[in-house]
Amino acid sequence: MIQRVAEWFSTLLLERTVPVLAVAIVAIAIVVGRLRRTSRRLERNVAERTRELARANADLRREVDERVRAETRLEAVIAELERKNAELEQFTSTVSHDLKSPLITISGFVATLERLAREGDIAALKSDVVRIEKAADRMRRLLDELLKLSRVGRVASERRELSLSEIADEAVELCSGILERRNVRVDVAPDLPPVWGDRTRLLEVMQNLIENAVKFMGDEPAPRIEVGAREDDGETVWYVRDNGIGIEPRFLERVFELFEQLETEAEGTGVGLALVKRILEVHGGRVWAESDGAGTGTTFCFAGLAGEAVQPTKATACL
């Protein structure tokens, strides 16, 4: 009897428990489904927020990088302005000094002209007039050279690939008078690597370098100038080499300064090499001199003009 009651109770309990478990399973499934949907929404929100943060971070980095570049450009411009101001101060001082020299000469001799005229000293009068003319001519040449120098960087010009051999040959032709008078032989390599730049300005460079070499030949019995090119660490270097008086190594940088003439008796105004340096810098290039000292000749080298990829800064985009 007891056994039958126990079996009946177990059956009843089982019959009542099955619906409860079913409801519980359904409820759990609903909760799990909602949790999954909620989890997916959270994942989407997190992903979207992550993308927004990544975009914001990228924008912030770009802004920071742009500010850093702007600050770098500003520092470069400030440094360039400081350098230009220093150059301008030196230029003003040097020009003032060198222009005063012929003016003092003219003023000094003019003061004596009246006296010589009253005294009737025609020979001395003519001599003083000649000196005044020479001083005036020197001032005219100084002003002409300064005008050329001032125009570099202000006049727009076209740049293209050029044959330096052809430019050098034309420069030799332009210098033929002084070359013939001094009996100077010039050898131009026929296959020089091309340069990229403004033809008129680069012709000025070659003409000034050749004229400079002739001026400082000294007493060389067989004066010779060589125009060629070489490779230095993969970079093309063009040069104008002479067998003249040479330059002491400690003066190699000074020769490019305005009105700098190591030989006071030499012809010229002292502007030619400064003009060469300025033109090449505007082209994005550089120039330097090589010499082992007195009697060894001098080689003027320039580089940085090998291709269109070389671009000048905005401040020097014109010639």
LINRA-V434026 format. One record per pair of residues at least 4 apart in sequence whose ideal C-beta (glycine too) atoms are under 6 Angstrom apart, sorted by the first residue. I is the first residue (numbers start at 1). J is the second residue. Records with the same first field share a line. If there is no record, write none. Layout:
# LINRA-V434026
I = J  J
This chain:
# LINRA-V434026
53 = 57
87 = 91
90 = 94
91 = 95
94 = 258  259
95 = 99
98 = 259
100 = 104
102 = 135  138  139
105 = 135
106 = 110  132  135
109 = 128  131  132
112 = 116
116 = 121  124  125
121 = 125
141 = 269
142 = 269
145 = 269  271
148 = 275
149 = 275
151 = 155
152 = 278  279  282
153 = 282  316  318
156 = 318
157 = 198  319
159 = 197  198
161 = 194  196
162 = 195  199
163 = 194
164 = 168  192  195
165 = 188  190  192
167 = 202  203  206
168 = 188  206  227
169 = 188
171 = 203  206  207  210
172 = 186
174 = 207
175 = 179  210  211
176 = 180
178 = 214
179 = 184
182 = 214
184 = 214  223
185 = 224
186 = 225
187 = 226
188 = 227
189 = 228
192 = 229
193 = 229  236
195 = 305
196 = 305  307  308
197 = 202  283  305
198 = 319
201 = 279  319
205 = 276  279
208 = 272  276
209 = 240  300
212 = 272
213 = 225  242
215 = 266  267  268
216 = 244  245
217 = 223  244
218 = 244  245
220 = 243  244
224 = 243
225 = 242
226 = 241
227 = 240
228 = 239
229 = 238
230 = 237
232 = 237
235 = 303
236 = 306
237 = 301  303
238 = 302
239 = 299  301
240 = 300
241 = 299
242 = 297  298
243 = 297
244 = 297
246 = 291  293  294  295  296  297  298
247 = 251  252  291  298
248 = 293
251 = 262
252 = 289
254 = 260
255 = 260  273  289
256 = 273  274  277
258 = 274
259 = 270
260 = 270
261 = 266  270
271 = 275
276 = 287
277 = 287
280 = 285  287  302
282 = 316  319
283 = 305
284 = 304  310  312
285 = 302  304  305
286 = 304
287 = 302
288 = 301
289 = 298  300
290 = 299
291 = 296  298
292 = 296
304 = 310
312 = 316  317
